[in-house]
Amino acid sequence: MRIRSWLLAGLLIGAGWAHAGTANIGSVQTEIDELSADSASFEPKDAIQRYHLYKAKMWLAYAQHEYAETSLTVAGKEALQQAQVIMQSLKAEQPLTLTTPILSVSQVMRRDLWQQIEWLKEQNALAQAPESVAHAEVMLVWAAAEYCEMGWRHANEHFRAAEQALHQAAEQSNLSTVNTGELNKFWPTLAELNGRGCRGVNSDYWLMLKKTAIDSPQVVHNVVHFASNSAVLSAASQSMLHHLADVLKQQPLLDVKLLGYTDRRASEAYNFELAQRRINAVQQYLMTQGVNVQRIKSVAKGAQAFETDVDEKIAQAKSRRVVIQLSDDRELRIEPQWQDLQVESDAQKVKVK
């Protein structure tokens, strides 16, 4: 009988399981041990890195479980590969997609829970509860794979574990779960997602791309903000860009123009260079989400078009931005957003050139 997989995942991750004492010393186990040691020693810089790191640990727990049960299954191999990609990208400081893949021997199940996950991401839950969201995502993949291999009896506990993780994410983020019944008509059906059944997901509809209602234009935020003298995307900015990338994948004829800005401090030359670095950060992130670079153009504006506010610090924070222009926004509702605004305090003041 299989061990309760979600409990095993928690035990393995909680203990770090860098070196499984009684594990067979084989090439697969050695690889798992090395990756788990890497994950145990890696120090994440922000909430997004914490999210990816925990997701790598969950994939490793899945691979270890599959390997302990039999030899490494197809699902176990794919889980191990996901952990490898994440850890390599984290160590190389390369951006990673927020989209969790569906295994080739599985399918999408519990669409309501996936909708909850996407809603939580849109509400910036990754900044407050990155581990809980990552846990829920991988556990949903794990649960569906268990169903495809062994049926509902072995999948139920995994789905309950995913629900519990989502509940924790909502509590940690001070959010209430959304009524997914109101969202169902805007999302692809399970039949559209799982046309072949337990043989992977239909890539045309994953990740849970919303269908735009004819009488309800889709909202797109068109600006991301940066900290002083920085070109690093915050967790809130990445969440916003993740949603934008989904819209761009739904509407492949839309092209993007990125306009990079700075506040008024520093020299003109330095501000143009900083504006370009901010553009590059946004462009690179959109590319990791599947947006073709040929659809993206950019112009560095430097300290031009400075934003105003009664508070000078807020004006500067609003000005440190990349504005996203779309080639045709008639079917969209374009709105600014300030959720990722990073206002510099006296204690945080940095030198600018």
N, C-alpha and C positions, 0 to 999 in steps of 0.2 A: 504494500500500500504506500502511496506517495505521502511524504511528510507534508504538512500544511505549508504551502509554498510561501504565502505572505509572512507567516511567522518565521520561517527559515530566513527570508530576506532580512527581516528586522534583526534577527540574532546575528547574522553574518555581518551586517553593516554596523550594528552596535558594537561588536567586538573588534571591528577593524579587519578581521580575518586576513591579515597580511600574510601569515604563514599557517595554513591549515595543518594542525599537528599530525593528524592521522591520514592525511591525503596521500594518495599514490603519487610518487614523484615521476611524472611523465611530462612530455613536452607541453601538453595542454595544461596540466596542473601548474607547471612552472610558469607558463605564460599568464595564467590567471593570478598566480601569486605575485608575479612581478607587477602586473597592472594594479592589483589591490594595494601593493606597497606604494606604488606611485600615487594612487588616489588618497591613501592615508597620509602621505607626506605633503601633498599639494596644498598650498595656502591660497584660497580664493581671494581676489581683490574686491569683489563686489557681489551683489545679490545674483546677478546673471551668472557669474562664474560658480557661485554656490549651487545654483539650479542645475547647471551642466555637470558639475562634479557629483552631485547626489544622483543624477540620472545615470552617470557612468557606474556608480556603485550599485545601483539597482540592476543595471544590465549585467554587471559582473555576478551579482547574487543569482540572477536567473541562469547564467551560463554555468556557474558552480553547481546549482541544483540539478540541472540537466545532466551534467557530467557525473555527478554523484549517483544519480539514478541508474544510468546506463552508460553507454559511450556518449560522446557529445552529439546530440541530435542536430537536425537542420536548424531548429529554433535556437538551440544553444550556440551553434556556430555564429548565427546572425547576431545574437545578443552579445557574444564576445567581440564580434567585429564592431558593433556600435560602441562598446566600451573603449576599444582601441582608438577609434576615430575621435571620440570625445577627449580622451586623455592626451593624444598627440596634439590636437588643436589647442587645448588649454595650455600645454607646456610651450607651444610655439606662439601663444597669444594670438591665435587666429580666430575670427568670429565663427560662431556656430549657429545653425538654424534652430529655431524654437519649435519646429515641427517634429513630433515623435513619429518614427516610421512604424508601419504595420508589417509584421513578419510575413514572409512569402508563404508560410504554412498556416496563416491565421486569417482573420477578417476583422472588420469593425463591429463591435457589439456594444450595447448600452449607449446608444447615441445620446441619450439624455445626459449621461455623465461627461461625454466628450464636449457637449454643449456647455455644461457647467465649467469645464476647464477653460474653454475659449473665452467665456464670459469673464471668468476670474482674471485671465491674462489681460483682457481689455481694460479691466478695472485696476490694473497695476498690482495684482496680488503677488507677482514675481518679486516685487521689491520687499514685501513683508513676509511671504511664506514660500520661498523658492523650493525648499526641500519637500514640503507637503505636496506642492503641485507636481514636482518631478516624480514623487512616489506614486501619486494617483495615475499619472500617464503611463508609466512603465507597467504598473500593476494591471491596468486595463488591457494592455497588449498581452501581458502574461495570462490573464484570465481567459481572454478569447482563444489563445493558443491551447490552453488546457481544455477548453470546451471542444475545440476542433479535434484534439487528440483523444480525449477521454469522456467528454460529455458534461452535462450540467452538474452532476454530483461533485466533480472535481473543480469546477469553475466557480461555484457559488461563493466560497470563502474568499477567493481572490477579488471578486466583484465587491463583496462587503468591505474588504480592506481598502479598495479604491474609493468607495463611498466615504469611509472613515477619514481617509487622507484629505478628501475634498472638503469635508466638514471642518477639519482642522485648518485647512487653508483659508476658508471663509472666516472662521473665528479669529485667526491670527491677523487677518487683513481688515477686521471689523466690517465685514460684508455679510449681507444676507444672500442665500442662494437664489438664483433667478428661477422664475416659473418657466421651465422649458416648453411647456405646452403652448405658450404664446409665441415661441420661436420656431416651432417645428416646420411651419410652412415655408420658412426662409432657408431651410437647410436641405441638403440632398437626403433622399430616402436610403434606408439600408440596402434596398435592392439596387439602387444606383451605385452605392459604395462597394457592395459585395456581389457584383454580377456573377462571379465564378464560384463564390462560396468556399471559404477556408483555403483559398489560393492567392492570398494577397488582396490588396485594395485597388480599386479603380483610381488611377492617378489623376484622372480628369476631375475628380471630386474631392481629393484629399489634399490639404487638410480641411475637411468640413467647410468648404467654401459656401458662403451664404449666397442665396439667390436673391437678387435685387427685386423688390416689389415694384411694379410699374408705378403705383401711386405713392410710393414712399422712397424717395431718393436715398441712396446709401450715403452715410456721413463719412467723410474722409478728412482727417486732420492734416494740415499741410505745412507744419513747422515743427522742428525739433530744436531744443536749446542746449547750451553747453555751459560748463563751469568756466570761470575766468582762466584765460591762457591755456585752455584744454580743447582737445579734439576727440575726447573719449565719450562715447554714447552711454548715457545712464540707463538703468533698467527701465525707467518709464519711457525714455526715448525709443529703446529697442522694442518695447511692447507696441508703441504707436506705429513704428515702421513695419513691424510684423503684420499688423492689420492692413497697412497700405500695400504691402507686397501681395497679400491675398487678393485685394481689389485689382491690382495690376495683372495678376494671373487670370482673374476672371475676365478681364477686358484687355486682350493682347494687342489691340490696336492703339491703346493709350501709350504715349511717350511721356518721358519725365524730363524736366529741367530743374537742376539744383542750383540755387543761388546762395552763396556762402557769405556770412556777415560777421563782424566783430563789434566790440564796443570801441570807444574813441581813444582808448589808451594805446600806447606803443606807437612806433613809427608806421608810416604808410606802407613801406615794403614788408614789414613784419606782419601787419594786419592782413595784407593780401595773401601772404604765405600761410598764416593761421586759418584764414577763410578757406583756402584750398584744402588744407588738412581736414577741416570739418566736412567739406564736401566729400573727400575721399572716404571718410569714415561712414557716411550715409550711403554712398554708392557701394562700398564693399559689403555693407550689411544687406542691402537690397539684393545684391548678387548672390549672397549665401542663401537667401530665401527663394532663389530661382528666377529672379528678374534678369533678363538678358542685358548685358552692358551696352549693347547697341541701341537700346531704347532710352539710354540715359545721356543727357548732355548737361553741362555745368558752366557756371560763370562765377568766379570769385569777385565779390564786391567790396570786401574789406569793411571799413567803417562807414560806408555810405548808408543812406536810409536809416539813420539812427532812430530807434524807438523812443518815445517820450513817456514820462510818468512823473507824477508829483514827487515821487521818491527816486532820487538819482540812482541808487543801487538797483532798484527794480528796473529802471530804464536800461541800465547796462546789461542786466540779466536778460531782458527781452531782446536786446540787440545781438547777443551772442547766439546766433541761430543759423540754421539752414532752412530756407523756404523752398517748398516743393511745388512746382508748377506742372499742371497736367495739360496735355495737348488738346483734350476735349473733355470738359467737365460738366456738360449739359445734363447728364444723367446722374450726377453726383451732387451732394451738398458739401461744399468745401467750408471747413471751419478751422479757425486757429485753436490751439490748446496751450494751457499753461501748467499742466500737471508736472512737466519735467523741468520747470523753471528752477534755476540754481542761483539763488541770491547770495552774493558774497558778503560775509560778515567781517567785522574788523579783525576778528581772530583768524580769519581764513585768507586775508589779503596775501596775494602772491605778487612777485616781481614780474613786470612785463617789460619787454625790450622796447 
